[in-house]
Amino acid sequence: MVRKDRPKCQEQALDENLNSPAQFETCLSTIRSTPSTVRSWPNPPAYQNAAENKASDCNIIDTPSEETDMTSQPQRLLDHLAARGWTVLRTAPTSTPAAAPCEAHGYGAFLATFTELHNANQTRWFLSAADHDCTADNAFPWHTLRDISLEAALDDAGRQAVLDFWQQHTPIYMSVAGDYEFLAIERHSGRIVHGIEPEFEDTRDVAPNLAALFEDMIAGRAMAALLA
């Protein structure tokens, strides 16, 4: 599969349900390192419409953090993935912020540990800070699955349901190894959901929180299949 560049992220719009781009940039600038390399996949969709995508193409979790020990667990997951042949580009230890707006549910601590995290053929990956703020040189940005659903929606109500879902969920993992699929954090509760085509928004709960998801993967249980 051929690597391709994508256009620069479109100018971000404000939305009453999202933090400002300035706040998001302040958060991510503390954990962003060099942009990740371009990933490869078949025929990414061409849907682009900034006006209708007012929900913003830069995601952030904005709920209070859970009291979950995420100090060493992200590093254990990175070690586990490296042992399985994944490409793991780690950040310097000093990249971890003491506190940040995107720290909710331990996700900020996880983002602070790497700049690139994908399998050998780049068909499965965890989204990086650069992916979320649209600075990654990546032709398959986080909102691609949302855009596919918007194209497929039959009416305005269907489109609004899609936008509502992606305003309430932040994707953390994506795969194009077979059927397009993803993992996302539900912003309010921290639950982890799994979605797969053709109905991406018809998700199922797979873990109560990020820590439980990582433990499941490290232990080789159900969600470990996503790391193949």
C-alpha positions in Angstrom: 0.0 0.0 0.0 1.2 3.5 -0.9 1.8 6.2 1.7 0.1 9.4 1.0 0.2 12.9 2.5 -3.0 14.6 3.5 -3.9 18.3 3.4 -3.3 20.4 6.5 -6.1 20.2 9.1 -8.9 22.7 8.3 -9.3 25.8 10.5 -11.0 24.8 13.7 -14.5 26.0 14.6 -15.7 26.7 18.1 -18.6 24.7 19.5 -20.4 25.2 22.8 -19.8 21.5 23.7 -16.1 21.6 23.1 -13.1 23.4 24.6 -11.5 26.1 22.5 -8.7 25.2 20.1 -6.4 27.5 22.1 -7.0 25.5 25.3 -6.5 22.2 23.4 -3.2 23.5 21.9 -2.0 24.5 25.3 -2.6 21.0 26.6 -1.1 19.1 23.7 1.9 21.3 23.2 3.3 19.9 26.5 3.2 16.3 25.2 3.6 16.7 21.5 7.0 15.7 20.0 7.8 15.1 16.4 4.9 14.3 14.1 4.2 10.6 13.5 4.9 9.2 10.1 2.2 8.6 7.5 0.2 5.5 7.9 -1.0 3.4 5.0 -4.5 2.1 4.2 -6.8 1.5 1.2 -8.8 4.5 -0.3 -9.5 6.9 2.6 -12.8 8.8 2.0 -12.7 12.2 0.4 -15.5 13.7 2.6 -14.5 17.2 3.6 -17.0 19.9 4.8 -15.8 22.1 7.6 -19.2 23.9 7.9 -21.0 20.7 8.6 -18.3 19.4 10.8 -18.6 22.2 13.3 -18.1 19.7 16.1 -14.3 20.4 15.4 -11.6 18.1 14.1 -9.6 18.3 17.3 -10.8 16.1 20.1 -10.3 16.6 23.8 -11.7 14.8 26.9 -12.9 17.5 29.3 -14.3 15.6 32.3 -12.6 15.2 35.7 -9.9 12.6 36.1 -10.6 9.2 37.7 -8.6 8.1 40.7 -6.8 5.4 38.7 -3.1 4.6 38.9 -1.9 5.1 35.4 1.8 5.8 36.4 3.4 2.7 35.1 0.6 0.9 33.2 1.0 2.9 29.9 4.7 1.9 29.9 3.9 -1.7 30.5 1.5 -1.6 27.5 4.2 0.0 25.3 6.6 -2.8 26.4 4.0 -5.4 25.6 3.4 -3.9 22.1 7.1 -3.6 21.4 7.5 -7.3 22.2 4.7 -8.1 19.7 6.6 -6.3 16.9 4.8 -3.0 17.1 6.6 0.3 16.3 6.9 2.2 19.6 8.4 5.7 19.5 8.5 6.9 23.1 8.6 10.4 24.4 11.2 11.6 26.9 10.2 11.2 30.6 10.0 14.9 31.0 7.2 15.1 28.4 4.6 14.0 30.9 2.7 17.0 32.2 1.8 17.4 35.9 -1.7 18.4 35.0 -3.5 19.1 31.7 -7.0 19.6 30.5 -6.9 16.4 28.5 -5.8 14.3 31.4 -9.3 12.9 32.1 -9.6 9.2 32.7 -5.8 8.7 32.4 -5.8 9.4 28.7 -3.5 12.4 28.9 -0.9 10.3 30.8 -1.1 7.7 28.0 -0.7 10.2 25.2 2.4 11.6 27.0 4.3 8.3 26.6 4.6 8.1 22.9 4.6 9.9 19.5 4.0 6.9 17.3 2.4 3.5 18.1 1.4 1.1 15.4 1.8 -2.5 14.1 4.4 -3.6 11.6 2.3 -2.9 8.5 0.7 0.3 9.9 -2.9 -1.0 9.7 -3.6 -0.8 13.5 -2.6 2.1 15.6 -3.2 4.1 18.8 -3.9 7.7 18.1 -1.1 10.1 19.3 -1.3 13.7 20.5 -0.4 14.8 17.0 -3.3 12.8 15.6 -5.8 14.6 17.9 -4.6 18.1 17.2 -4.3 17.4 13.4 -0.6 18.0 13.1 0.3 14.3 12.3 1.2 13.8 8.6 -1.5 11.2 8.3 -4.0 10.6 5.5 -6.4 8.8 7.8 -7.2 11.4 10.5 -9.2 10.5 13.6 -12.5 11.9 12.2 -12.4 9.7 9.1 -14.9 7.2 10.5 -17.2 10.0 11.6 -17.1 11.4 8.0 -17.9 8.1 6.5 -21.0 7.9 8.7 -22.0 11.5 7.8 -21.8 10.6 4.1 -24.0 7.5 4.7 -26.6 9.3 6.8 -30.1 9.4 5.2 -31.3 12.7 6.6 -30.5 15.5 9.0 -31.6 13.6 12.0 -29.2 10.8 11.1 -26.3 13.3 10.6 -27.0 14.9 13.9 -27.0 11.5 15.7 -23.5 10.9 14.2 -22.2 14.3 15.3 -23.7 13.7 18.8 -21.9 10.4 19.1 -18.5 11.8 18.2 -18.9 14.8 20.4 -19.4 12.3 23.3 -16.6 9.9 22.4 -12.9 10.3 21.8 -11.2 7.7 19.6 -8.0 6.2 21.0 -7.4 3.3 18.6 -8.1 2.6 14.9 -7.7 -0.3 12.5 -8.0 -0.8 8.8 -6.6 -4.3 8.9 -9.9 -5.8 7.9 -13.2 -4.1 8.6 -12.7 -0.5 9.7 -13.0 -0.5 13.5 -12.0 1.7 16.5 -11.9 2.0 20.3 -13.1 5.2 22.0 -13.5 6.7 25.4 -16.9 7.9 26.4 -16.1 11.3 27.7 -18.4 11.5 30.7 -17.9 8.0 32.2 -14.6 6.9 30.9 -16.0 3.7 29.5 -14.3 2.1 26.5 -16.5 1.2 23.5 -15.7 -0.7 20.4 -17.2 0.2 17.0 -16.9 -1.5 13.6 -18.3 -0.8 10.1 -20.8 -0.4 8.7 -22.5 1.2 11.7 -19.6 2.7 13.6 -21.9 4.4 16.1 -23.6 1.1 17.1 -20.9 0.3 19.7 -20.5 -2.1 22.5 -18.8 -1.6 25.9 -15.6 -3.5 26.2 -14.0 -2.1 29.4 -15.1 0.1 32.3 -12.1 2.3 31.9 -8.7 2.7 30.2 -6.8 0.8 32.9 -9.1 -2.2 32.5 -8.7 -2.1 28.7 -4.9 -2.1 29.0 -4.9 -4.9 31.5 -7.1 -6.9 29.2 -4.7 -6.4 26.3 -1.6 -7.2 28.3 -3.2 -10.3 29.7 -4.1 -11.6 26.3 -7.8 -11.5 26.8 -10.5 -10.5 24.4 -9.3 -7.0 23.4 -5.8 -8.4 22.7 -7.2 -9.6 19.3 -7.0 -5.9 18.2 -3.2 -6.0 18.5 -2.6 -8.8 16.0 
